[in-house]
Amino acid sequence: MSLRNVAIIAHVDHGKTTLVDQLFRQSGTFRDNQRVEERAMDSNDLEKERGITILAKPTSVEWQGTRINIVDTPGHADFGGEVERILSMVDGVILLVDSSEGAMPQTKFVTGKALALGLKPIVVVNKVDRADARIQEVLDEVFDLFVSLDANDEQLDFPVLYASGRNGYASTDMDAREGTLTPMFELIVSHVPEPKVDVDAPFSFLVTLLDRDNFLGRILTGRVNTGTLKLNQAIHALDADGNVIETGRASKIMSFRGLERVPVEEAQAGDIISLAGLTIATVANTIADVSVSTPIKAQPIDPPTLSMRFAVNDSPMAGREGSKVTSRMIRDRLMREAESNVAIKVTESEDRDSFEVAGRGELQLGVLIETMRREGFELGISRPRVLFGEDEDGKKTEPYETVVIDVDDEYSGTVVDKMNQRKAEMTDMRPSGGGKTRITFSAPSRGLIGYHGEFLSDTRGTGIMNRLFEKYGPHKGNIEGRKNGVLISNGAGEAQGYALGPLEERGILFVGHGEALYEGMIIGENAKTDDLEVNPMKAKQLTNFRASGGKDDAIRLTPPKKMTLEQAIAYIDDDEMVEVTPKSIRLRKRYLDPHERKRASRAKQAA
């Protein structure tokens, strides 16, 4: 059976997952009467909510004697470590764009990687039946995008299909409004080349994705590079330098059929498979026949640049809202995550009550915290800090990121000013058409912590920022952090409207009337630079005298500012924490007792 391996690139909501569902149905992968969840590819709750693909998932359809392996790609740069490795498994890409929204900046990141690897794209303009479709303009935008990404002549001569994933048709005719997806199947088979592989060489395979199964243990997914693998064949794992990490047997080989992983007896070069039987091998390792000693060249895994402390929740409200609160449960969960997610490193602290979790960005760690919170965990999370390094001369270095920002012209001045304050250097600025400007910076990761929320409000929600790890470079010195102090509750109890009213003049409140508070909890932002301890629980003294004039002042409170998890993590200072439970997100001081806080502050100044 002939093979085609293709990756699908699309922006959030451009209809990728719906289109793949239809490919399954029309190829007969799903029976007509089979109940299939809508958008079968985005199976993770967070993926559905945020509308982002976090994990890459291979699937496959069969069409007239050809098996087509389709790989979904994550579009966000925090998961960029996955993207380059995934694209190395395929021989062609489908770029799916919305007929109204056109090519969006988030797809540029993945498309740029695909073009750089020499893959020839197929462009599918989806949702052609939209009332506000502007098909020809969108095609021109895609062409301009390819030119700006340095596509070669062959890549610029791309075939185009006009489709409606929801209605299940695709056509080479821009005006067609019915039909089937047969033209898409035909184009994939004719335009995407068969895998160029050597079937007669000994078996070798590069691990691209890592997964865990309760019964089978580690499951390694990737494309068979050369040769044939048979069940129970002796294999070994090699690292990038060719050292043998472990030896074992292929105890289970699984191929993709639709959304399922199906056990098979053997796998041939070119096919995308999953493999069980090894316990140490990980992403970017080469799995091969024991006669092979040369590893396959792999994309290096980007180093973690940020770390956060995940601690046992020790607030007075601990254990009230979550079911998983002990350090052993947190440890087991984090170790499981580190095993399947190569970009995360977990280190246990000496007191055994907290863990240092290092990752590639705020979004990636934010997704992990949100997932754990939904599983019933309670956690105390520290402010993110960057991981410093040292150069050959022993000088301190820090991670830098390439930041590409697309903004409306009127906001470019504000963005440049804010990025300068964060010690970023502008490397390029050019108009990108339609009244927008594209600005590229080289910025220390440290300065970008917490900037995204501010960036969105500065650009009225219209700006788009893409970040990518660039290098470790010289330390940039002090970067100014939060300017305002906080309002801290001086006791435990319920917040009273009578007390909160006058506190509104002091700053912005984060809590409302009737909320449970504890000593050391942060209830608002102070308008001044220092922290202030306040009493938000003071109730009005009731007397049996009627107020003169017969009027009682009704207290009108401004609704409190409620932060999302990401905003809270970005907001806190070094001596503060975020208490995360399945129901609440609270801000607090690390030391709840005021005397302990003073002692810690003196010790810090002395140091």
SENUVEX-264364 format. One record per residue (C-alpha): x, y, z. Coordinates in steps of 0.05 Angstrom, whole numbers, plus 5000, padded with zeros to 4 digits. Each point is the difference from the previous one (the first is absolute). Example, Ala and Ser with C-alpha at 12.3 -4.5 7.8 and 13.67 -1.06 7.14 Angstrom:
% residues 2
[[5246; 4910; 5156]] [[5027; 5069; 4987]] 
***
This chain:
% residues 607
[[5000; 5000; 5000]] [[5028; 5068; 4982]] [[5009; 5053; 5054]] [[4993; 5075; 5009]] [[5020; 5038; 5062]] [[4971; 5070; 5006]] [[4996; 5053; 5055]] [[4942; 5048; 5006]] [[5013; 5072; 5020]] [[4943; 5047; 5018]] [[4984; 5058; 5046]] [[4950; 4992; 5058]] [[4929; 4993; 4974]] [[5017; 4995; 4927]] [[4966; 4932; 4997]] [[5058; 4951; 5000]] [[4970; 4951; 5048]] [[4931; 5001; 4967]] [[5033; 4988; 4932]] [[5039; 4940; 5028]] [[4935; 4971; 5028]] [[4970; 5004; 4930]] [[5062; 4966; 4969]] [[4988; 4943; 5050]] [[4927; 4994; 4981]] [[5009; 5003; 4924]] [[5058; 4951; 5000]] [[4958; 4950; 5038]] [[5043; 5004; 5063]] [[4937; 5013; 5041]] [[4939; 4957; 4987]] [[4938; 5041; 4981]] [[4965; 4982; 5065]] [[5062; 5008; 5045]] [[4993; 5055; 5051]] [[5062; 5043; 4997]] [[5014; 5060; 5044]] [[5000; 5066; 4961]] [[5071; 5024; 4987]] [[5029; 4933; 5017]] [[5072; 5024; 4994]] [[4997; 5052; 5057]] [[4986; 4949; 5054]] [[5030; 5038; 5059]] [[4951; 5045; 5039]] [[5050; 5058; 5001]] [[5011; 4994; 4925]] [[4925; 5007; 4990]] [[4994; 5060; 5046]] [[5061; 5039; 4978]] [[4991; 4977; 4928]] [[5073; 4982; 4996]] [[5032; 4934; 4981]] [[5049; 4983; 5055]] [[5017; 4928; 4983]] [[5015; 4975; 4931]] [[4957; 4940; 4982]] [[5011; 4955; 4939]] [[4939; 4968; 4967]] [[4993; 4963; 4935]] [[4949; 4989; 4944]] [[4999; 4951; 4943]] [[4980; 5021; 4931]] [[5000; 4955; 4938]] [[5060; 4959; 5022]] [[5041; 5058; 5029]] [[5008; 5010; 5074]] [[5004; 5074; 5018]] [[5030; 5016; 5069]] [[4976; 5068; 5023]] [[5037; 5036; 5056]] [[4969; 5058; 5038]] [[5050; 5055; 5020]] [[5000; 5045; 5061]] [[5001; 5073; 4976]] [[5025; 5035; 5062]] [[5074; 5015; 5009]] [[5001; 4974; 5072]] [[4988; 4932; 4970]] [[5048; 5015; 4943]] [[5047; 4946; 5022]] [[4949; 4951; 4975]] [[4989; 5034; 4933]] [[5068; 4991; 4967]] [[5003; 4927; 5021]] [[4930; 4986; 4974]] [[5015; 5032; 4933]] [[5060; 4954; 4993]] [[4951; 4941; 4998]] [[4961; 5024; 4939]] [[5013; 5012; 4926]] [[4947; 5054; 4987]] [[4957; 5051; 5036]] [[4929; 5025; 4991]] [[4992; 5073; 5020]] [[4927; 5012; 5017]] [[4977; 5073; 5000]] [[4932; 5032; 5015]] [[4969; 5033; 4938]] [[4986; 5063; 5041]] [[5055; 5005; 5052]] [[5057; 4979; 4954]] [[5070; 4979; 5022]] [[5009; 5017; 5074]] [[5066; 5014; 5036]] [[4996; 4936; 5043]] [[5003; 4957; 4937]] [[5061; 5038; 4975]] [[5044; 4968; 5053]] [[4983; 4928; 4977]] [[4996; 5017; 4926]] [[5069; 5032; 5004]] [[5028; 4937; 5031]] [[4967; 4956; 4946]] [[5027; 5043; 4942]] [[5070; 5000; 5030]] [[4999; 4924; 5001]] [[4984; 5001; 4925]] [[4929; 4973; 5006]] [[4953; 5017; 4942]] [[4934; 5029; 5025]] [[4929; 4989; 4977]] [[4956; 5060; 5016]] [[4927; 4987; 5019]] [[4955; 5060; 5006]] [[4947; 4976; 5048]] [[4930; 5027; 5016]] [[4990; 5025; 4929]] [[4925; 5003; 5014]] [[5008; 5056; 5051]] [[4961; 5064; 4984]] [[5062; 5043; 5012]] [[5048; 4956; 4960]] [[5056; 5037; 4962]] [[5032; 4941; 4965]] [[5045; 5034; 4950]] [[5028; 5050; 5051]] [[5014; 4943; 5048]] [[5039; 4962; 4946]] [[5041; 5063; 4986]] [[5015; 5006; 5075]] [[5023; 4927; 5002]] [[5046; 5012; 4940]] [[5029; 5063; 5034]] [[5009; 4960; 5064]] [[5039; 4946; 4962]] [[5044; 5053; 4967]] [[5015; 5032; 5068]] [[5019; 4931; 5027]] [[5051; 4991; 4943]] [[4962; 4944; 4964]] [[5034; 4974; 4937]] [[4968; 5001; 4930]] [[4975; 4929; 5006]] [[4966; 5016; 5067]] [[4969; 5063; 4972]] [[4968; 4960; 4944]] [[4951; 4969; 5049]] [[4934; 4964; 4982]] [[4936; 5029; 5030]] [[4935; 4968; 5021]] [[4936; 5037; 5021]] [[4963; 4962; 5054]] [[4947; 5000; 5053]] [[5021; 4951; 5054]] [[4933; 5003; 5035]] [[4962; 4983; 4936]] [[5052; 4949; 4978]] [[5021; 5024; 4931]] [[5063; 5026; 4966]] [[5010; 5023; 4929]] [[5051; 5032; 4953]] [[4943; 5046; 4979]] [[4993; 5063; 5043]] [[4925; 5003; 4989]] [[4982; 4927; 5015]] [[4953; 4994; 5060]] [[4988; 4925; 5002]] [[5035; 4934; 4989]] [[5046; 4954; 5039]] [[5072; 5001; 5026]] [[5024; 4955; 4943]] [[5040; 5057; 4968]] [[5038; 5008; 5066]] [[5017; 4926; 5004]] [[5023; 5001; 4927]] [[5043; 5062; 5011]] [[5034; 4971; 5062]] [[5018; 4936; 4962]] [[5025; 5037; 4938]] [[5036; 5060; 5033]] [[5030; 4972; 5063]] [[5059; 4954; 4984]] [[5006; 4930; 5027]] [[5049; 4994; 5058]] [[5072; 4995; 4974]] [[5024; 4941; 5040]] [[5047; 4940; 4997]] [[4958; 4938; 5014]] [[5060; 4952; 4996]] [[5044; 5034; 5052]] [[4997; 4979; 5073]] [[4942; 5028; 5041]] [[5007; 5071; 5028]] [[4949; 5048; 5029]] [[5003; 5070; 5030]] [[4956; 5013; 5061]] [[4958; 5062; 4988]] [[4945; 4995; 5053]] [[4997; 4966; 5068]] [[4938; 4974; 5034]] [[4984; 4957; 5060]] [[4952; 4941; 5006]] [[4980; 4968; 5066]] [[5009; 4930; 4970]] [[5055; 5008; 4949]] [[5044; 5052; 5035]] [[5038; 5049; 4955]] [[4973; 5006; 4929]] [[5047; 5030; 4949]] [[4971; 5029; 4935]] [[5036; 5019; 4937]] [[5014; 4982; 4928]] [[5038; 4937; 4980]] [[5061; 5027; 4965]] [[5029; 4937; 4969]] [[4987; 4926; 4998]] [[4945; 4957; 5031]] [[4983; 4988; 5072]] [[4969; 4933; 5022]] [[4966; 4985; 5066]] [[5048; 4980; 5056]] [[5061; 5019; 4958]] [[5062; 5019; 5042]] [[5010; 5076; 4998]] [[5042; 5052; 5036]] [[4995; 5075; 5013]] [[5056; 5049; 4981]] [[5009; 5071; 5024]] [[5024; 5057; 4955]] [[5073; 4980; 5008]] [[4987; 4927; 4982]] [[5005; 4972; 5071]] [[4954; 4941; 5016]] [[4950; 5022; 5053]] [[4963; 4934; 5007]] [[4986; 4935; 4964]] [[4933; 4963; 4997]] [[4948; 4969; 4954]] [[4943; 5030; 4959]] [[4946; 4970; 5045]] [[4944; 5037; 4964]] [[4997; 5036; 4932]] [[4939; 5043; 4987]] [[4979; 5034; 4936]] [[4947; 5055; 4994]] [[4932; 4982; 4971]] [[4953; 5059; 5005]] [[5005; 5025; 5071]] [[5020; 4932; 5028]] [[5068; 4969; 5011]] [[4995; 4930; 4973]] [[5052; 4944; 5016]] [[5037; 4975; 4938]] [[5051; 4944; 4988]] [[5050; 5042; 4962]] [[5013; 5072; 4977]] [[5036; 5023; 4938]] [[5043; 5061; 4984]] [[4958; 5063; 4989]] [[4943; 4981; 5046]] [[4984; 5039; 5063]] [[4994; 4951; 5059]] [[5000; 4996; 5075]] [[5046; 4952; 5036]] [[5001; 4970; 5071]] [[5054; 4959; 5035]] [[5052; 5051; 5022]] [[5002; 5035; 5068]] [[5051; 5056; 4994]] [[5001; 5022; 4927]] [[4970; 5069; 4988]] [[4987; 5052; 4946]] [[5057; 5013; 4950]] [[5031; 4931; 5015]] [[5011; 4951; 4943]] [[4969; 4930; 5009]] [[5033; 4950; 4953]] [[5020; 4929; 4986]] [[5058; 4979; 5045]] [[5047; 5001; 4939]] [[4990; 5075; 4991]] [[5049; 5046; 5036]] [[4989; 5067; 4966]] [[4942; 5043; 5027]] [[4952; 5037; 4954]] [[5012; 5075; 5003]] [[4946; 5031; 5043]] [[4976; 5070; 5017]] [[5029; 5017; 5069]] [[4948; 5011; 5053]] [[4997; 5073; 5020]] [[5025; 5009; 5072]] [[4951; 5021; 5054]] [[5005; 5075; 5012]] [[4950; 5012; 5057]] [[4987; 4966; 5066]] [[4946; 5004; 5053]] [[4994; 4971; 5070]] [[4940; 4953; 5008]] [[4989; 4993; 5076]] [[4951; 4965; 5045]] [[4943; 5049; 5015]] [[5012; 5022; 5072]] [[4949; 5056; 5005]] [[4947; 4998; 5056]] [[4949; 4979; 4946]] [[5041; 4941; 4976]] [[4962; 4935; 4987]] [[4931; 5033; 4996]] [[4992; 5000; 4925]] [[5046; 4947; 4971]] [[5008; 4925; 5010]] [[5075; 4995; 4984]] [[5040; 5040; 5050]] [[5060; 4959; 5023]] [[5071; 5008; 4975]] [[5002; 4926; 4979]] [[4940; 5010; 4954]] [[5030; 5063; 4970]] [[5068; 4965; 4991]] [[4969; 4940; 4964]] [[4960; 5045; 4954]] [[5060; 5044; 4982]] [[5046; 4940; 4988]] [[4947; 4970; 4953]] [[4996; 5066; 4962]] [[5076; 5005; 4994]] [[5002; 4929; 4971]] [[4953; 5016; 4942]] [[5018; 5074; 4990]] [[5072; 5007; 4980]] [[5000; 5076; 5009]] [[4986; 4995; 5075]] [[5052; 4985; 5054]] [[4980; 4987; 5073]] [[5048; 5007; 5059]] [[4980; 4984; 5072]] [[5018; 5050; 5055]] [[5037; 4979; 5063]] [[4939; 5009; 5045]] [[4960; 4952; 4954]] [[4941; 5048; 5002]] [[5013; 5037; 4936]] [[5025; 4986; 4929]] [[5037; 5043; 4950]] [[4966; 4991; 4933]] [[5038; 5027; 4940]] [[4968; 5009; 4931]] [[5002; 5040; 4937]] [[4951; 5056; 5014]] [[4944; 5028; 5042]] [[4946; 4971; 4955]] [[5029; 4930; 5005]] [[5006; 5001; 5076]] [[4932; 5035; 5005]] [[4968; 4943; 4961]] [[5031; 4949; 5047]] [[4975; 5037; 5063]] [[4930; 5007; 4970]] [[4999; 4926; 4982]] [[5020; 4980; 5071]] [[4950; 5048; 5030]] [[4944; 4965; 4961]] [[5024; 4933; 5025]] [[4987; 5022; 5071]] [[5069; 5025; 5022]] [[5013; 5057; 5048]] [[5066; 5036; 4989]] [[5041; 5060; 5022]] [[5035; 5030; 4939]] [[5059; 5049; 5002]] [[5017; 5055; 4951]] [[5034; 4974; 4937]] [[5074; 5011; 4998]] [[5048; 4992; 4941]] [[5056; 4949; 5002]] [[5067; 5034; 4996]] [[5063; 4970; 4970]] [[5075; 5016; 4996]] [[5045; 5013; 4940]] [[5072; 4976; 4991]] [[5026; 5061; 5040]] [[4955; 4984; 5059]] [[4954; 5059; 4985]] [[4925; 4993; 5013]] [[4956; 4987; 4939]] [[4925; 4999; 4992]] [[4951; 4973; 4948]] [[4978; 5046; 4943]] [[4940; 4992; 4956]] [[4985; 5025; 4930]] [[4934; 5037; 5006]] [[4959; 5014; 4937]] [[4944; 5049; 5011]] [[4945; 5019; 4951]] [[4962; 5063; 5020]] [[4957; 5055; 4971]] [[5045; 5059; 4981]] [[4969; 5045; 5054]] [[5025; 4955; 5057]] [[5070; 4987; 4974]] [[5030; 5058; 5040]] [[4972; 4975; 5066]] [[5024; 4929; 4986]] [[5071; 5023; 4983]] [[5002; 5043; 5062]] [[4976; 4943; 5046]] [[5048; 4950; 4969]] [[5058; 5049; 5009]] [[4983; 5005; 5074]] [[5006; 4924; 5001]] [[5071; 5004; 4972]] [[4979; 4973; 4931]] [[5039; 5020; 4938]] [[4962; 5013; 4935]] [[5030; 4961; 4942]] [[4949; 5014; 4945]] [[4939; 5044; 4987]] [[4960; 4999; 4936]] [[4929; 5014; 4976]] [[4962; 4935; 4990]] [[4941; 5030; 4961]] [[4929; 5017; 5021]] [[5022; 5054; 5048]] [[5042; 4952; 5041]] [[5073; 4999; 5019]] [[5044; 4940; 5015]] [[5054; 5012; 5052]] [[5054; 4949; 5019]] [[5038; 5003; 5065]] [[5055; 4961; 5035]] [[4977; 5002; 5073]] [[5023; 4968; 5065]] [[4946; 4950; 5023]] [[5002; 5032; 5069]] [[4971; 5064; 4973]] [[4942; 4965; 4965]] [[4972; 4967; 5063]] [[4931; 5029; 5010]] [[5003; 5046; 4939]] [[4948; 4964; 4957]] [[4939; 5025; 5038]] [[5027; 5072; 4999]] [[5016; 4993; 4926]] [[4927; 4979; 4985]] [[4972; 5060; 5038]] [[5051; 5048; 4967]] [[4979; 4976; 4931]] [[4925; 4995; 5017]] [[5003; 4925; 4989]] [[5021; 5006; 4927]] [[5075; 4987; 5007]] [[5030; 4931; 4988]] [[5065; 4979; 5033]] [[5041; 4938; 4982]] [[5060; 4979; 5041]] [[5056; 4951; 4985]] [[5061; 4981; 5040]] [[5061; 5032; 4968]] [[5063; 4991; 5041]] [[5034; 5010; 5067]] [[5031; 5070; 4999]] [[5032; 5050; 5048]] [[4961; 5018; 5063]] [[4962; 5065; 4990]] [[5002; 5026; 5071]] [[4940; 5023; 5041]] [[4932; 5001; 4966]] [[4947; 5039; 5036]] [[4943; 4957; 5027]] [[4932; 5018; 5029]] [[4998; 5072; 5025]] [[4941; 4995; 5048]] [[4996; 4967; 5069]] [[4942; 4957; 5023]] [[4945; 5003; 5052]] [[5006; 4942; 5049]] [[4946; 4974; 5046]] [[5021; 5005; 5074]] [[4953; 4946; 5024]] [[4953; 4943; 4982]] [[4925; 5004; 4987]] [[4951; 5025; 4948]] [[5010; 5063; 4958]] [[4949; 5052; 5019]] [[4973; 5052; 4952]] [[5002; 5052; 5055]] [[5076; 4991; 5006]] [[5013; 4991; 4925]] [[4966; 5067; 4982]] [[5054; 5045; 5031]] [[5056; 4952; 4976]] [[4981; 5014; 4928]] [[5032; 5068; 5008]] [[5066; 4965; 5016]] [[5005; 4961; 4935]] [[4968; 4944; 4958]] [[4964; 4944; 5038]] [[5005; 4926; 4981]] [[4946; 4976; 5048]] [[4926; 5014; 5008]] [[4950; 5001; 5059]] [[4991; 4933; 5035]] [[5064; 4967; 4975]] [[5039; 4958; 5050]] [[5068; 5031; 5017]] [[5061; 4981; 5042]] [[5058; 5037; 5031]] [[5054; 5014; 4948]] [[4952; 4994; 4940]] [[5007; 5054; 4947]] [[4933; 5035; 4991]] [[5020; 5056; 4952]] [[5053; 5044; 4969]] [[5024; 5060; 5039]] [[5001; 5067; 4962]] [[5069; 5013; 5032]] [[5064; 4960; 4994]] [[5001; 4969; 5069]] [[4958; 4942; 5028]] [[4945; 5018; 5048]] [[4965; 4956; 5052]] [[4926; 5015; 5005]] [[4937; 4974; 5034]] [[4949; 4981; 4947]] [[4955; 4964; 5052]] [[4977; 5060; 5041]] [[4923; 4998; 5004]] [[4955; 5060; 5013]] [[4981; 5008; 5074]] [[4925; 4994; 5005]] [[4964; 5047; 5049]] [[4927; 5008; 5017]] [[5003; 5074; 4982]] [[4971; 5019; 4933]] [[5047; 5040; 4956]] [[4982; 5073; 4997]] [[4964; 5020; 4938]] [[4976; 4928; 4992]] [[5053; 4982; 4948]] [[5050; 4943; 5006]] [[5060; 5005; 4953]] [[4997; 4940; 4953]] [[5070; 4976; 4982]] [[5011; 4994; 4925]] [[5062; 4958; 4986]] [[5036; 4997; 4933]] [[5001; 4927; 4977]] [[5067; 4969; 5022]] [[5054; 4986; 4949]] [[5002; 4924; 4989]] [[5063; 4971; 4970]] [[5009; 4939; 4957]] [[5053; 4950; 5019]] [[5051; 5028; 4950]] [[4986; 5072; 5023]] [[5009; 4980; 5073]] [[5066; 4964; 4988]] [[5026; 5059; 4960]] [[4977; 5051; 5053]] [[5032; 4972; 5063]] [[5068; 5022; 5028]] [[5057; 4957; 5025]] [[4973; 4998; 5072]] [[4929; 4982; 4978]] [[4964; 4937; 4976]] [[4937; 4979; 4963]] [[4955; 4951; 5036]] [[4968; 4957; 4947]] [[4942; 4953; 5016]] [[4946; 4968; 4956]] [[4953; 5057; 5018]] [[5042; 5061; 5016]] [[5061; 5041; 4983]] [[5025; 5041; 5059]] [[5061; 5044; 5007]] [[5039; 4998; 5065]] [[5066; 5019; 5033]] [[5049; 4942; 5004]] [[5006; 5012; 5076]] [[4930; 5012; 5027]] [[5023; 5024; 5069]] [[5022; 5074; 4998]] [[5059; 4988; 5048]] [[5027; 4944; 4955]] [[4992; 5046; 4940]] [[5042; 5055; 5034]] [[5053; 4949; 5019]] [[5004; 4973; 4929]] [[5003; 5070; 4971]] [[5058; 5019; 5047]] [[5037; 4936; 4983]] [[4992; 5016; 4925]] [[5026; 5071; 5009]] [[5060; 4975; 5040]] [[5016; 4950; 4946]] 
***
